[in-house]
Amino acid sequence: MRHSVVLYLVLLPCVFIFGCSYLTSVPEPEPPPAQVGAGAAETAAQPAEITTPPSEKAAQAAPATEEKTAQQPQLFEPGAFEDPEVCSTCHKEIYADWSKSMHANAWQNKWYQPDLHLAHEETDGATDLLCGACHAPIAARTGQLPPVDGSKFDETSRRGISCDFCHTVTGVSQMFNMGHISEPGIDKMGPRGDGRSLYHEVKSTEIHTRSDFCGSCHMVIHPVTGVHIIDTWQDWKNNEYGKQNIRCQDCHMTPGPGVNKTPGRAALLGKWRDNLAYHGFIGGSSYVQDALGNAEQAELSREFLRAAAKLKLAKQVSGDGTLELIVEVHNVGAGHKIPTGTTYIRKMWLQVEVVDRGGKVVFSSGHVDDKNHVDPEAAFFRVLFRDAQGNLTGKSWRAHSIGYDRRIPAKGMDSETYRVSLPENGDYQVKARLMYRSFAQKSLDEVFERTGQALPPVVSVEMAAAETQVRY
């Protein structure tokens, strides 16, 4: 018997911070607030069912006062979803790409697990399903999560976001906090529906052709305070890429930056396709991919990062030897703000250096110290929250408001102005670099202090660079 299930994770069984037995609703939409700067400054497949997320202003509001009864998700029996190893029999190449993706490693991820367990401890388990529903969706929908330690997981649940989860989705009920509708069974869903299989039925759904399919996980709202923890889908929908329907799949399901096509077969005896969706789901996770030993995927991630931005420099030297340097950061290749996703654990920043003709550094900003920490006075592009005490934090479950948000919008730019006193007459070389890290080194240091688990040092990626000469 086939059932439908919707995980309404905006309604959890207990309140994040206060441990109550009910969960308040998020506030109604209002106009977005101004962003906080640093330095210088479509219609869904089933429209009647889809709920759009609250606005950014609602995200920064105090906890909502309107109360709703927590709605428990329907669950399927363990084993209702296929093990991806079964899929690999016919879909060998797709399986090989997926198996090295961040989706496949969404649960068994040594960078994700320490914060998941810390959040569990601080919220008495209220975050287990909020986080786990996207990182281990099959476990969440078969009653194997909680407990958060994964001790009840079968092997399929451990495989993260796997084949049968995505290909048994029939719709989306809400565009945040995992609103996918699942119908596990013999019918496998996809964007075409014209394939044939001796093992299962092949059907098409409109939702598999839309960014909404991705957005229901890549849009996360704190269920108590309404803070937008991840806003990638809403950002995309409201920018030029979304208005032109340049979809997530167009960039992230092709093996390279931009909109590409890759011919091939989805199965051993399948039809030849002019464009076969790439299931490696490339993003900016080069550091993790390198650490996992996936060199090809890591290099593809670096290509994505390098294609996203460009730097432009403007300079002027005054009579007293003061160099005014303006560094412009342009988002030229990403269909969303950069950075995006879990921007509160990521770092994108400017590294600027002025060197005299003898090679002596006369100005430096944004460099990395001998403990692998980035200069705290650098110009950073990222998001940080404020907790209940008003302190800045990168821990999403503590978020009561947005404390810092400086990112580069799609097809947009931001600039930082530097004023440097040049010590003497002569020529100087100026170099600016836009740098990126998947994690802050401090976060990994804290994991070691808390758990004894040593994670590889974070590696920086140069996204863009520009140089110029000045004379005083």
N, C-alpha and C positions, 0 to 999 in steps of 0.2 A: 504494500500500500504506500502510495506516494504522499508525502506531506510537504507543506511549505513551512519555513521557519524564518523569523525575523528577529535579529538580536537588537533590541532597543537598548543600547548601552548608555544612552543618555539617562536611562533610569536604572540605577544599580541598587542592590539590596541594602547598601548602607552609605552614609555620607562620607566623602573622602576624609575630611579633616575632623569632623565632629563625632563620627562613629554612631550616628543615629540610625534608626530602623527604617527611615524613609529617605527619599531623595527629592530635593526641590528641583523645579524645572528651570531651564535656561530662560532669560528674559526675552521679550519680544524684540524684533528687529528695530534698530534705530540707525541714523546716519553714522558713518565711521568717524573716529576721532583723528586728530592730527598725529603724525608719527613723531617719535622722539629721535632727534638727530644727535650726532656727536661730531665735534670739530666743526668745520665749515658745513657751513652748510652747503543649454538649449532645451531646448525643451527635452525633457527626459523621456526614456522609452515608455514609461507609464506615468504620465504627468499627474494624474489624479492621486497617485500614491506617494510621490516624492516630496519630501519636506526639505526645504533649503535651510542652511544653518543660520543661527543668529548673527547679527552684525558685529563688527569690531567694537563698537561702543558698548554693546551688550557684553562683549567679552571682557571689558574692563570694569564692568559694574560690580557692586557688592553682590554676595550670594542672593539669588532670587528668593522671594518670599512666597510665591505661589507654590502650593504643594500638589504633587501628583502621586498616586499610588504606584509603587514600583511594579512594573510588568515583567514577569519572569519569561525568559525565552523558551520557545518550544525546543525540544531536543530530539535528536535521532539516536538510534541504537549505535553503540560502538561497532565499527565494521561497515557502516552504511556507505562510507566513502572508500573508493578504490585506493590501494597502495600504489604510489607512482611507479614502483617496479613493474607492476602489471602493464602500465601504459608504455613502458620502455620497450616492450616486446615489438611493437609495431612503429612507435614514434621515437626511434633511436636518436636521431640528431636533435630533435626538440628536447628530448629528455636530457641529453648530454649538455645542451646549453642551459637548461633550467637548473640542472644539478649543481652548477657552479654560480648560480645567481644569488643575489641577496634574498630573494624570496625563499629559495630552498634552505637558506641558513637563517631564516627569520627567528626561529625558536632556539636552535642549537647554536647560539651565538655568544661567545665568551665576553663580548663587549656589552651586549644587551642584558644578560642575566644578572650581573651585580646590581644594576639600578632597579631591575624588576623586583629583586628580593628586598632591596632597601625600601622601595615604595610600598611593598607588601607589609613590611614591619611598621612603617610610619603611619599607614592608613588602616591597619588591622585587616588587610586583605581586600580593601575596596577597589584597589587598582588591578586585581588579578584578571578580571574580565575586560576592563577597559583597555589594557595593553594586550592581553593574551588573545582577545578575539581577532585581532589583526595578525599577530605574530604566530598564533597557533589556532587558526579558525576551525579546523576539524575537531580538535580537542574541545574547544569551547562549545561546539554544536553537538557533541556526543557525550556531554557530561563528564569528560575526563579532566576538565579544568574548571574550578580548582580541584586539588591543591596546586599551589604555585610551583612546587618542586618538580612537577611533571611525573610523579611516581605512579600515576594511574594511566599515563599515556601509552597507547599502543604505538607500533612503529610508524604507522601512517601519520599519526598526530605529531610525531617528532619531526616530520619532514617539512614543517613550516607551511608555507602557502603553496600547496601542491596542485597537480593536474586536476584531480577530481573535484577539488573545492571550486576552482574557477570555472570549470566546464560543466558544473551542475547549477550554476547561478542562472536564475530565470528573470530576475529584475532587481531593482533597488528601491527600497521603501523610504530611506532617508539618506541625505547626502552628507552624513558625518557619522563617526563612531560605528563603523561597520554595519551599514544598513542593507547588506545583500540578502536576497531571498534565495534560499537553497532548496533544490528538489533532487536529492541524490537518487540515482537509479540507473536504469538502462539507457535513458536518453542523455546524450552528451551535447552540450550547447557550444556554439561558436558563431563566428560572424558570417559564415557562408551557408552551411546546411546542405550542400550538394554532394558531400562525400558519401562513401559507402563503407561499411564495416561488417564483418561477420560476428564481431564480439558485442557491439553496441549500436544503438540507433544514433543518427547524426541529425541534429536540428539546429536551426539558426535562431538567434535572438537579436533584437536591435540593440540591447544593452551592451553586447560584446563589441559593438562598433562605436561606442561612445566613450568619452572621457569620464562620464558618470560612473562607469564600471570601476575605474581606478580611484575616482574621487571619494567614494564612500569610505575608503580606508585612509586616503591621503588628505583627509579633513577631520581633525580631531578637536573636540570641544570638551573642556573640563566640565563634568556633569554637575558640579555644585556652583562654581564661581562663574561659569560661562566663558572663561578665557579661551581664546582660540590657540590651542597648543600647536597644531599644524594647520596651515591655511592654504596649502598648495592648490587645491581644487578651486576654492573660491577666488583666489588670486588669478588663476588661469581663466576662469569663466568671465571675469570682468575686464580682462585685458584684450589687446588686439588679436592675440592667438586664439583665444576663446571665441571672440566675435566672428573670426574667420573659420572657426571649426578646424583649426590645426590641432589635432588631438594628441593626448599623451602617447597613444600607441604609435603615432606617426614618427615620433622621435625616439621613444624608449623601447620600441619593439622593432627597431632596425639597428644593425650592428655598426653604428657610427653616428657622429653628430648630424643633426639636421634630418630632413625628410628624405629617406632613401627607399629603394626597393631591393629585395633579395629574392631571386627566383628559387624554386625548389619544390619538394614534395613533403607534405605533412606526415605521411606514412610510407612504409616500404612500397606498397602498391597503389599509393594515392595518386590523384591527379597532379599533373605538373602545373604549378602556379607561377604567374609572373611575379607575385610578391608573397613570400611566406613570412609570417610574423616570427620575429626573433625572440626567443623565450629566455634570453640572458638578462633582459630588463636592466640595461646599463644606466648608471647614474654617476654620482661623484665618489663612489666608495673605493677608490684605488688603494688606500691604506689597508683596509680590511681584506680586499681581494689579494693583495700581495702577501699579507700575513697568512691567508688560507692556502697559498701556493698557486693561485689562479693568475698566472702572469699575463695571459692574453686578456682576460677580463679587466685586470688592473690597468693595462695600457689603454684599453677602450675607454675606461673611466677617465684617465688623464686626457684623452682626446676630447671627451665631452667637456671637461673643465676648461681646457685651452680654447675651445670653440665658443665659450660662453661670453667672454669679455674682451674688451680692448681698453688700453690706456692712452690718454692724450695729455701732453704737457704744455703748459704756458708759463713763461718766465719773464722776469723783469728785475734788473739790478738798479737800485737807487744810488744816488751820489755818495751816500755814506757807507756803501758796500753791503746793503741789505738785499739779499736775494728773496724775491717773492715768487714762490713756485706753486702753481696750481696743477694738481693732479686730478684729471677727470677719469672716472670709471664708467664705461659704457657697457650696458648689457646688450650684446649684439646677437646672441645665439640661443638664449634660454627662453622658453615659453612661459616663464614665471619669474618671480623675483629671485635674485641670487644673493645669498644662499636661500634654499627653501627646505621644506621638510622639517626635520628636527634641528632647526637652526640654533636652538639654545645649547646644543652640545657641540656645534660646529664653530669654526672660526674662519672668517675671510677678512684679510687685513692688508694694509699698504705697508710696504717696506721701502724706505727711501734713504738714499745715501748720496752725499756730496763729497767728492774727493779732489784734492788739489793736484797739480801736475806732477808732484813728487810722490803721489800715491797715498798721502796722508788723509785720513777720514776727518773732515771738519764738521760733518753733521750726519747723524744716523737716527732713524726711527723705524720701529717695527722689526728689529732683528731678534734672533733667537739666542738665548743665553746658554751657558754650558750645562744647565739642567734641562734643556730642551723646552724652556718656557718662552712664550712670545712677550716682547716688551709690553708691559701693561698700559703704557702711554700711547700705543699705536692707534691708528684710526681703524676701528673694527666695524665690520658689516655683519650683523647677526641680530638675534633676538634674545633678550633676557626677561625674566618675570620678576615680579615683586611678591614676596610671601606675605603672610598675615601680619608680620611685624614691619613690613615695608622694606625689607632687605632684598637686594638683587639676588636672584638664584637661577640656575640652569636646571633645576629639578621641576619637571612639569607638574607633578602632583601637588606641589606646594604653591602653585600659581594662583594668586588672587587678582593680579592685574598684569598688564604689560608694563615693564619698567624701562625697556630700551628696545627700540626697533629701528635699525638702520640697515636697509637692504636696497639693492638696485632693481627697480621695476623692469619688466620686460620692455625692450626697446627704449629704455630710459637711461638716465645717468645721474651720478652724484659726484661731488668734487670735494677735495680737501686742500686747504691752503697752508703752505709752510713758509715761515719767515726765518731765514738763515743769515747770520752775520758772517760775511766772508772776511777772514782775518787779514788778508793782504791782496794787493793787486796781482792779477794773473788769470790763468785759465782754470776752470773747474769742470769736472765731469759729473753729471747728475744722472742717477739711475733710479727709476721707480719700478716696483714689481707688485703685482696683485697676487697674494698668496692664499692658500686654502689648506685647512686641516679638517678631517672628519671628526676629530675629537680634540678637546683641550688636553694638553699633557697633565695639567693639574687634576683633571677628572680621573685619569688612569693612575696617577700617584695616590689619589684617595682610595681607589679600589684596592691597591696594594696594601695601604695602611689598614683598611677595614677588613680585608679578607686574606691577605697574604698572596693573592694571585698577581703575578707579574705579567703584564701585557706588553707587547712590543712597543718601543718608543714611537710616538706619532711622527709621521713623515709629512713634510710640507710639499705642496705641489704649486709650481708657478703657473698661474692661469694666464697672465699677461705681463708684458714688460715694455718700458719705453725709456729711451736715453736722450740726453741733450747736453750741449756744452754752453757754459756761460763765461763771460769775461768781465772782470772788475778792473 
